[in-house]
């Protein structure tokens, strides 16, 4: 089996499982909108929010939002399938990043279908008065919008995949070309 599939499918399944299991735990153990588990005082809590919109609460409670999310998810999964098909067979790392993106998209899609919104539970913020004032004045809030494992997988997968394709893909090809030249030099020396 090509290396790309050996990386893509397990990473996709792992992300979906971790995302769904963490959300099940949150829904069972934290009161929605009110409850929290303080992990790092003044910086990080586990909470239970439901986002019916997109990232940062965009399109919250819009009438056609579910249809748009379904179309976007199908588009993203089709795009990932196309990338995977044309990805060279030995590209395990790129396939793993695509698995992060795919697993995240599927994890959030499961929530939208089953709960009509996505369970978010990772909350980062600051209680430091000076930092909070500066953040509110310059950024509008002293906390990052809550998110989940699927969101994290998508963001990390997209960023690392794009960086790898832009900056490291050619380097890997150059190294392969140098290895081939070394093999040719050795063969010519033997003859």
Legacy VTK file of the C-alpha trace (Angstrom):
# vtk DataFile Version 3.0
C-alpha trace
ASCII
DATASET POLYDATA
POINTS 191 float
0.000 0.000 0.000
1.394 3.472 -0.856
2.844 5.438 2.043
0.366 8.282 1.503
-2.577 6.000 2.372
-0.763 4.498 5.359
-0.597 8.016 6.815
-3.818 9.595 5.551
-6.404 7.079 6.771
-5.085 6.454 10.314
-4.606 10.194 10.963
-8.118 10.933 9.679
-9.666 8.249 11.908
-7.572 9.323 14.926
-8.677 12.963 14.598
-12.350 12.011 14.239
-12.139 9.693 17.255
-10.279 12.190 19.473
-12.633 14.988 18.455
-15.843 13.050 19.017
-14.715 11.399 22.262
-13.612 14.745 23.721
-16.947 16.344 22.768
-18.906 13.446 24.289
-16.934 13.899 27.522
-17.547 17.673 27.543
-21.296 17.299 26.936
-21.505 14.758 29.787
-19.366 16.637 32.320
-19.707 20.406 31.846
-22.886 22.469 32.015
-23.559 24.221 28.696
-22.803 27.976 28.644
-22.243 28.138 32.437
-19.924 25.406 33.568
-16.165 25.364 33.329
-13.168 23.403 34.501
-10.240 25.662 35.269
-7.059 24.115 33.859
-4.638 27.060 34.095
-6.008 29.853 36.274
-6.526 33.075 34.357
-5.493 31.531 31.038
-7.161 28.230 30.039
-10.512 26.607 30.877
-12.556 23.718 29.557
-16.072 24.963 28.796
-19.120 23.792 26.862
-20.352 26.131 24.167
-22.327 25.331 21.029
-21.414 27.264 17.897
-24.143 27.227 15.269
-21.989 29.398 13.008
-18.549 29.110 11.485
-15.156 30.058 12.906
-15.295 32.997 15.349
-19.113 32.720 15.436
-19.520 33.985 11.868
-22.995 33.206 10.433
-24.356 32.400 13.880
-28.075 31.533 13.665
-28.373 32.324 9.929
-31.205 30.540 8.114
-29.121 28.965 5.334
-26.035 28.284 7.449
-26.490 24.496 7.670
-26.844 24.197 3.894
-23.757 26.352 3.345
-21.750 24.289 5.850
-22.851 21.075 4.127
-21.781 22.430 0.732
-18.469 23.648 2.150
-17.795 20.295 3.834
-18.516 18.351 0.648
-16.271 20.764 -1.279
-13.439 20.414 1.274
-13.673 16.611 1.303
-13.732 16.509 -2.513
-10.680 18.775 -2.599
-8.843 16.521 -0.126
-9.723 13.429 -2.190
-8.365 15.125 -5.312
-5.156 16.198 -3.581
-4.699 12.707 -2.176
-5.226 11.082 -5.564
-2.511 13.176 -7.225
-0.143 13.204 -4.256
2.950 11.098 -4.967
2.728 7.673 -3.314
5.718 8.297 -1.005
4.393 11.574 0.469
3.367 10.338 3.919
3.877 13.652 5.701
1.696 15.650 3.300
-0.931 12.896 3.465
-0.894 13.074 7.272
-1.584 16.831 7.097
-4.435 16.126 4.694
-5.700 13.566 7.204
-5.765 16.279 9.891
-7.852 18.522 7.628
-10.201 15.726 6.580
-10.650 14.399 10.112
-11.395 17.894 11.394
-13.940 18.569 8.656
-15.692 15.260 9.308
-15.608 15.753 13.105
-17.346 19.120 12.886
-19.762 17.839 10.227
-20.848 15.053 12.601
-21.687 17.696 15.231
-23.652 19.812 12.759
-25.732 16.832 11.655
-26.326 15.373 15.121
-26.570 18.550 17.244
-27.214 21.383 14.734
-24.086 23.098 16.038
-20.457 22.402 16.878
-19.355 21.710 20.453
-16.480 24.031 21.386
-14.681 23.606 24.691
-11.104 24.933 24.631
-11.127 28.490 26.031
-7.977 30.645 26.170
-8.146 34.087 27.798
-6.330 36.416 30.174
-7.249 37.709 33.620
-4.194 39.968 33.731
-5.760 43.442 33.996
-3.098 45.294 31.970
-2.997 42.714 29.194
-6.801 42.400 29.150
-7.277 46.159 28.768
-4.754 46.292 25.914
-6.349 43.284 24.203
-9.855 44.728 24.502
-8.712 48.092 23.122
-6.701 46.628 20.237
-8.342 43.276 19.530
-11.860 43.746 20.882
-11.648 40.905 23.400
-9.398 39.469 26.083
-10.065 35.907 24.980
-9.710 33.769 21.885
-12.993 32.309 20.613
-13.506 28.814 22.029
-12.652 25.914 19.720
-12.258 22.136 19.640
-9.908 19.372 18.480
-11.392 19.315 14.957
-10.772 23.052 14.571
-7.189 22.622 15.786
-6.577 19.744 13.371
-7.873 21.774 10.420
-5.760 24.835 11.259
-2.565 22.860 11.900
-3.152 20.670 8.839
-3.730 23.609 6.484
-0.799 25.685 7.765
1.732 22.845 7.787
0.520 21.414 4.438
0.807 24.812 2.723
4.231 25.518 4.265
5.461 22.063 3.300
4.222 22.435 -0.279
5.621 25.970 -0.659
8.983 25.643 1.026
9.967 22.021 1.480
8.472 20.125 -1.458
11.158 21.315 -3.895
13.931 20.617 -1.391
12.796 16.991 -1.136
12.796 16.710 -4.937
16.257 18.298 -5.143
17.566 15.788 -2.593
16.033 12.937 -4.606
17.640 14.313 -7.771
21.049 14.511 -6.020
20.656 10.906 -4.816
19.896 9.820 -8.383
22.998 11.652 -9.645
25.104 9.983 -6.959
23.781 6.588 -8.099
24.641 7.424 -11.731
28.155 8.545 -10.704
28.703 5.286 -8.821
27.468 3.260 -11.790
29.741 5.163 -14.182
32.730 4.675 -11.856
32.065 0.918 -11.713
31.931 0.642 -15.498
LINES 1 192
191 0 1 2 3 4 5 6 7 8 9 10 11 12 13 14 15 16 17 18 19 20 21 22 23 24 25 26 27 28 29 30 31 32 33 34 35 36 37 38 39 40 41 42 43 44 45 46 47 48 49 50 51 52 53 54 55 56 57 58 59 60 61 62 63 64 65 66 67 68 69 70 71 72 73 74 75 76 77 78 79 80 81 82 83 84 85 86 87 88 89 90 91 92 93 94 95 96 97 98 99 100 101 102 103 104 105 106 107 108 109 110 111 112 113 114 115 116 117 118 119 120 121 122 123 124 125 126 127 128 129 130 131 132 133 134 135 136 137 138 139 140 141 142 143 144 145 146 147 148 149 150 151 152 153 154 155 156 157 158 159 160 161 162 163 164 165 166 167 168 169 170 171 172 173 174 175 176 177 178 179 180 181 182 183 184 185 186 187 188 189 190
